[in-house]
Amino acid sequence: MIWIVLSVIAAAAAFIGLGSHKRGGWYFCKRQWLAAFAVLLIIPSMFVVIPTGHTGIVTTFGAVEDYTFEAGMHFKSPFQEVVVMDNRTQKETIKMDCFSSDIQEVQVVYSINYQIEKKNAQTIYKTIGVSYYETVMSPRIEEAVKSVIAKYTAENLIASRDALSTQITQKLETQLAEYNIIVVNTAIEDLDFSDVFTNAVEAKQVAEQEKLKAAIEQDKLTIEANAKAEREKIAANAAAEVTKIEADVAQYAGEKEAEKNRKIAETLTPDLIRYLYVQQWDGKLPNITGVDSLLPIINFDDFVK
């Protein structure tokens, strides 16, 4: 503020001095009005307005001062200049041609959001200037993108998009931090391959889909064949089980019948047999012709011996 006070005092002294007369009197003259007009021309150069989100870099005869102006109105010397630098988050989008590890050309659209470190704005202006993006950022962005892209095959690039962005961001954060530039975030907006490669990838995908379809159909047939064989095995086991059961039933029935007959045989006594025989006899003796003598009486005891 001292230079402002000195400037006001010097202007007042000039104004009064120009109005003095050699006879000792004092009056207004044209020279005073010229001095006042010159002061009016100088006054606007003593104020500067810094927009919100910007930093004012103060220079005196080209030398950068150690302080900066924040957003708002500030007084300055008429001999000073103020360079306004944007410290808000900014975005740049770059389109570049790269090559994959298998020498496939890839057109990449890459975007980056960044901002300068506010407290080091004057350092950036001293060492780089206001064209820091063109001077420092642009070449390093291209180098980072191309070097990371070259690590992947063209096919893997599509599936590794997130990994690509992460690796590029990490590389840029390290490099740009040396210049007091902050990387906010980055993104690979597009990867465009040649028509020949795109057609080859599509053909390969179709072939893989057909192969997968054939494998699925073969698996289906195998499953159906296995299921049929299993059903036949189950049916055969069931039939064998039924046959065994039937054989067991027949054996059991035979054994039961034999046991029944054994028990009946054990109950048949000679007297019971004669009784049953008599019960079944109709009382008639057999007639035999052509025999001169009578037949002997039937002895029932012969039947039970």
C-alpha positions in Angstrom: 0.0 0.0 0.0 3.0 2.4 0.4 3.4 2.9 -3.3 -0.3 3.8 -3.5 0.1 6.6 -0.9 3.3 7.8 -2.6 1.6 7.9 -5.9 -1.3 10.0 -4.5 1.2 12.4 -2.8 3.2 12.7 -6.0 0.0 13.4 -8.1 -1.1 16.1 -5.5 2.3 17.7 -5.5 2.4 17.8 -9.3 -1.1 19.2 -9.4 -0.2 22.0 -7.0 3.2 22.7 -8.5 1.7 23.1 -12.0 -0.6 25.8 -10.6 2.1 28.0 -9.0 3.1 31.4 -10.5 6.4 33.2 -10.5 4.8 36.2 -8.8 3.9 34.0 -5.9 0.3 33.6 -6.8 -1.5 30.3 -7.5 -4.2 29.5 -10.0 -5.7 26.8 -12.2 -4.2 26.3 -15.6 -4.3 24.0 -18.5 -1.3 22.1 -17.3 -3.1 21.1 -14.1 -6.0 19.8 -16.1 -3.6 17.8 -18.2 -2.0 16.4 -15.0 -5.5 15.5 -13.6 -6.4 13.8 -16.9 -3.1 11.8 -16.8 -3.9 10.7 -13.2 -7.4 9.6 -14.4 -5.7 7.5 -17.1 -3.4 5.9 -14.6 -6.0 5.0 -12.0 -7.7 2.1 -13.9 -4.3 0.5 -14.2 -4.0 0.5 -10.4 -6.9 -2.0 -10.0 -7.4 -5.5 -11.2 -10.3 -8.0 -10.8 -9.6 -11.7 -10.5 -12.5 -13.9 -11.5 -13.7 -16.7 -9.2 -11.8 -20.0 -9.8 -8.7 -18.1 -11.0 -5.4 -17.0 -9.5 -3.6 -13.7 -10.4 0.2 -14.0 -11.0 1.8 -10.6 -10.3 4.8 -9.5 -12.2 6.8 -6.3 -11.8 8.8 -5.4 -15.0 8.6 -9.1 -16.0 9.8 -10.5 -12.6 7.3 -12.8 -10.9 6.4 -11.8 -7.4 6.2 -14.4 -4.5 2.5 -13.6 -3.8 -0.6 -14.1 -5.8 -4.0 -12.5 -6.0 -7.1 -14.5 -5.0 -10.5 -13.9 -6.6 -11.8 -10.4 -6.2 -10.6 -6.8 -6.7 -7.0 -5.8 -5.9 -4.8 -2.7 -6.0 -1.5 -2.9 -7.9 1.2 -0.6 -9.1 0.8 0.8 -12.6 4.1 -0.8 -13.4 2.8 -4.3 -12.5 1.0 -6.7 -14.7 -1.3 -9.5 -13.5 -1.6 -12.8 -15.5 -4.8 -14.7 -14.7 -4.5 -18.5 -14.5 -7.4 -20.9 -14.3 -7.2 -23.1 -11.2 -10.6 -24.9 -11.8 -10.9 -28.4 -13.0 -10.4 -28.5 -16.8 -11.0 -31.1 -19.4 -9.1 -32.0 -22.6 -9.9 -34.7 -25.1 -7.2 -36.2 -27.3 -7.6 -38.4 -30.4 -4.5 -40.3 -31.3 -3.3 -43.3 -33.3 -1.7 -46.1 -31.3 -0.5 -49.7 -31.9 -1.1 -52.8 -29.9 1.5 -55.4 -29.1 0.4 -57.4 -32.1 0.9 -54.4 -34.4 -2.8 -53.6 -34.8 -3.6 -49.9 -35.4 -6.0 -48.5 -32.8 -7.5 -45.1 -32.8 -7.9 -43.9 -29.1 -10.1 -41.1 -27.9 -8.8 -40.2 -24.4 -10.0 -37.5 -22.0 -8.4 -36.1 -18.9 -9.7 -33.8 -16.2 -7.0 -31.8 -14.4 -6.2 -28.7 -12.4 -3.2 -26.8 -11.4 -2.1 -26.6 -7.7 -3.4 -23.2 -6.6 -0.6 -22.5 -4.1 2.0 -23.1 -6.8 0.4 -21.2 -9.6 3.3 -18.7 -9.7 5.8 -21.6 -9.9 4.0 -23.0 -12.9 4.0 -19.6 -14.5 7.7 -19.1 -13.8 8.9 -22.5 -15.1 6.4 -23.3 -17.8 4.1 -20.4 -18.5 0.4 -20.2 -19.3 0.7 -22.8 -22.1 1.4 -25.6 -19.7 -1.0 -28.0 -21.3 0.7 -27.8 -24.7 4.2 -27.6 -23.3 4.0 -30.3 -20.6 0.7 -32.2 -20.5 0.0 -33.0 -24.2 3.2 -34.9 -25.0 3.1 -36.8 -21.7 -0.5 -37.9 -22.2 0.3 -39.2 -25.7 3.4 -41.0 -24.4 1.5 -42.6 -21.5 -1.4 -43.8 -23.6 0.7 -45.2 -26.4 3.1 -47.0 -24.0 0.3 -48.7 -22.1 -1.7 -49.6 -25.2 1.4 -51.3 -26.7 1.5 -53.8 -23.8 -1.8 -55.4 -24.8 -2.9 -57.3 -27.9 -5.8 -55.8 -29.9 -8.3 -58.4 -28.6 -7.3 -57.9 -24.9 -7.6 -54.1 -25.2 -11.4 -54.4 -25.5 -11.7 -56.5 -22.4 -9.1 -54.5 -20.4 -10.5 -51.0 -20.8 -10.7 -50.3 -17.0 -7.2 -51.6 -16.4 -5.9 -49.4 -19.3 -7.4 -46.3 -17.8 -6.0 -47.1 -14.3 -2.5 -47.7 -15.6 -2.5 -44.5 -17.7 -3.8 -42.5 -14.8 -1.2 -43.7 -12.4 1.6 -42.9 -14.9 0.3 -39.4 -15.5 -0.3 -38.6 -11.9 3.4 -39.3 -11.2 4.7 -37.4 -14.1 2.5 -34.3 -13.9 2.9 -34.0 -10.1 6.4 -32.8 -10.8 4.9 -29.8 -12.6 2.3 -29.0 -9.9 -0.5 -30.3 -12.0 -3.2 -32.6 -10.4 -4.8 -35.3 -12.4 -8.5 -35.5 -11.3 -9.6 -38.4 -13.4 -9.2 -39.9 -16.9 -11.2 -42.0 -19.3 -10.8 -44.0 -22.5 -13.8 -42.8 -24.3 -13.4 -44.9 -27.5 -11.2 -47.6 -29.0 -11.6 -47.9 -32.8 -9.9 -50.6 -34.8 -9.4 -51.0 -38.5 -12.3 -52.6 -40.6 -10.1 -55.6 -41.4 -9.5 -56.4 -37.7 -13.1 -55.7 -36.7 -14.3 -58.1 -39.4 -11.8 -60.7 -38.3 -12.9 -60.4 -34.7 -16.6 -60.7 -35.7 -15.8 -63.8 -37.8 -13.9 -65.3 -34.8 -16.8 -64.6 -32.5 -19.3 -66.2 -34.9 -17.0 -69.2 -35.2 -16.7 -69.4 -31.4 -20.4 -69.1 -31.0 -21.0 -71.9 -33.5 -18.4 -74.0 -31.7 -20.1 -73.4 -28.4 -23.5 -74.2 -29.9 -22.1 -77.5 -31.3 -20.6 -78.3 -28.0 -23.8 -77.6 -26.2 -25.7 -79.8 -28.6 -23.2 -82.6 -28.2 -23.4 -82.3 -24.5 -27.2 -82.5 -24.8 -26.9 -85.7 -26.9 -24.5 -87.2 -24.4 -26.7 -86.4 -21.5 -29.7 -87.9 -23.3 -27.7 -91.0 -24.2 -26.5 -91.4 -20.6 -30.0 -90.9 -19.4 -31.3 -93.6 -21.8 -28.6 -96.0 -20.7 -29.3 -95.3 -17.1 -33.0 -95.9 -17.7 -32.3 -99.2 -19.5 -30.0 -100.2 -16.6 -32.7 -99.4 -14.1 -35.3 -101.3 -16.2 -32.9 -104.3 -16.5 -32.3 -104.2 -12.7 -36.0 -104.0 -12.1 -36.7 -106.9 -14.4 -34.0 -109.0 -12.8 -35.4 -108.1 -9.4 -38.9 -109.1 -10.5 -37.6 -112.4 -11.9 -35.8 -113.1 -8.7 -38.9 -112.3 -6.7 -41.0 -114.5 -8.9 -38.4 -117.3 -8.5 -38.4 -116.8 -4.8 -42.2 -116.9 -4.7 -42.3 -120.1 -6.8 -39.6 -121.7 -4.6 -41.5 -120.7 -1.6 -44.8 -122.0 -3.1 -43.1 -125.3 -3.9 -41.6 -125.6 -0.5 -44.9 -124.8 1.0 -46.7 -127.5 -1.1 -44.0 -130.0 -0.3 -44.3 -129.2 3.4 -48.1 -129.6 3.0 -47.7 -132.9 1.3 -45.2 -134.1 3.9 -47.6 -133.2 6.7 -50.5 -134.9 4.9 -48.3 -138.0 4.3 -47.5 -138.0 8.0 -51.2 -138.1 8.9 -52.1 -141.0 6.5 -52.4 -144.1 8.6 -53.5 -147.6 7.2 -56.8 -147.3 9.0 -57.4 -143.8 7.5 -56.6 -145.0 4.0 -59.0 -148.0 4.3 -61.6 -145.7 5.6 -61.2 -143.2 2.7 -61.1 -146.1 0.3 -64.4 -147.5 1.6 -65.9 -144.0 1.5 -65.1 -143.8 -2.2 -66.1 -147.4 -3.1 -69.6 -147.8 -4.6 -70.1 -151.3 -3.3 -69.7 -153.2 -6.5 -67.1 -155.8 -7.2 -65.5 -155.9 -10.6 -67.0 -158.3 -13.2 -64.5 -160.5 -15.1 -65.7 -162.6 -18.0 -64.0 -165.6 -19.5 -62.9 -167.0 -16.1 -64.1 -170.4 -14.9 -63.5 -169.9 -11.2 -64.5 -167.0 -9.0 -62.0 -164.3 -8.2 -60.8 -164.0 -4.7 -62.2 -161.4 -2.4 -60.2 -158.2 -2.6 -58.0 -157.8 0.4 -57.9 -154.1 1.3 -54.8 -154.7 3.4 -52.8 -155.0 0.1 -53.6 -151.4 -0.7 -52.2 -150.0 2.4 -49.0 -152.0 2.6 
